[in-house]
Amino acid sequence: GWVVWAPPADATSRSTLGGALLGLLSKFAANFASTIDGKGTGNLRGPGGSGGGGVVGGGGVGGGGVGTDELYGGARISYIFSAIFAKSLMSVGPFDGLSDEEIRTTICNANGTRPALFVPEISFDILARRQIGRLEQPGVQCVDLVYEELQRIAAQSEPGELTRFPILRERMVDVVSSLLKRAMGPTQIMVQNLVKIELAYINTSHPDFIGGSKAVARLMSKMAQQKQERSQMPPTVQQPPSTRASVGGGLRGAEDGTIHENSPSSVADERGFHTGDGTVATPRNVGTDNDGTGPGGAGIMNFIFRGNNASSSGGGGGGGRQSMSNGGPSYGVESGTNNGFRTPLERMSGMHGHPPSIVQLPQVPDTMRQTDVPPTDRERVEVEIIKSLIESYFGIVRKNFIDMVPKTVMYFLVNHVRDALQNELVAELYRDAEVPSLMAEATDVAQRRKTCMEMKDLLSKALEIVNEVRDFNTFK
């Protein structure tokens, strides 16, 4: 009934219009503040009420308040802080986007030309800063979500009387949007500054930080536990030594099984080595001569595994074996370009019987990566220590960030807009020259009022006629 029976705006004085304007502005600001605080949810308007508005939750104005099937107002902002922002940050791991190889490379780069005796602290500093910087984007997104929610609350806080004054309503929306945008800038900057504050100083003295000594102790305990678990596992079946012939720091078995690991026949020195029958054989053809008269060359490994182009007296062609001058057992490999074994130096020089006169180093690659070389035990321990430190410190920073971002958003954005909204509306809209234009009614409202007034007059006349007829019958 207020749309129909309210007096027309052009029929009232300027002072009356100014008072009505102040009342609307104050009511809007009060609805906005009470919606955020959760005190005035029954006054919220949504798309289903009368005159283009209604109570959010399905009812019209005065229809019993907000429904209980969803969150509204300040409860939605609280949901953004706890269920969206905090939960998302807790799912961010300290090693997301960071592999063990990258940690290993960072440690190697921090060592420089001289390998450090201990884990370089600068590697932890670099990697911790990298992971902390990833928290900035979620914080800025949280500000955007709260900004959109405040716009939603402002639209729901409009008094129903604003449907009479479309120009005033449009201007109020502009003022609220401008205030929100001005408050959003400092809020985003402050959230970014929170990350910069954390990056400015890596506080390794924090009481909750694990520290280097505890990280090493935890790693040692973990390694001891793993060793104990491995010791409790059933032993695996090992192959016999004769099937494990290999070339390494010594002789671990020949093809014919006459030389075994840790046996006297595998002991070698500068002058020769023991054969299978207990005699000592002196290597031949280890020098620069092919007839075996030259001096000793590169040692026993070169003697056994090098190739020789000269054929032995016992066999024709390149398929014979080298034999000892004392008639003992023969040692060596098949000669020839296809079957003979070639040492690394021989492969580089393309020679079989002579070492290269000049050793050529391979070209230095443009890009060097640690992945080309398997990690050593020391490097694996260093990586685990750095990972323990990063995990501990990242957890501290993430916990502080989850706590500080909602406080920052509430102070710089939500509370600032709530407290300054009424003063901003009055300063921008309450001007004597603009009061008549702001309080101008919509065309359809004026037409409806005119129709209602005519109907009122007709009904009043009809009521008078009915009263006259009733009075006439009574006196008769």
Beta strands, then each sheet from edge to edge (+ up, - down):
strand 1: 273-274
strand 2: 280-281
sheet 1: 1+ 2-
end
